[in-house]
Amino acid sequence: MSSERSRTRKPATDIGAFIARSPNIRGGRPRIAGTGVTVQRIISWYKLGLSPEEIVDEFGHLTLAQVHAALAYYHANPDEIEADMEMEVAEVERLKQEQSRRVP
């Protein structure tokens, strides 16, 4: 019986394969492999109160496993992701100030 199950069982997926980094994609920030969706973006939606299932609905091309992998990455590396988020907020503020100086 167990040999029957092992022949029909799908091979396990290495969850580390869900997260990738490439220096030329999204500034090297961790992202869901095969996409441009960063862990930071998933965490932003999650912090706004969306459940993993709602995030999958929002990004129709992502799977629940991919979203959970992003959440796991965040929980294993919160300082890295929080620092990226703070840098992005600071950059947005800088650009707003720069733009307001240009507008007559």
Sequence and secondary structure as in RCSB ss.txt:
>XXXX:A:sequence
MSSERSRTRKPATDIGAFIARSPNIRGGRPRIAGTGVTVQRIISWYKLGLSPEEIVDEFGHLTLAQVHAALAYYH
ANPDEIEADMEMEVAEVERLKQEQSRRVP
>XXXX:A:secstr
 HHHHHHHS     GGGGEE BTTBGGG  EETTSS BHHHHHHHHHTT  HHHHHHHTTT  HHHHHHHHHHHH
HSHHHHHHHHHHHHHHHHHHHHHHHHH  
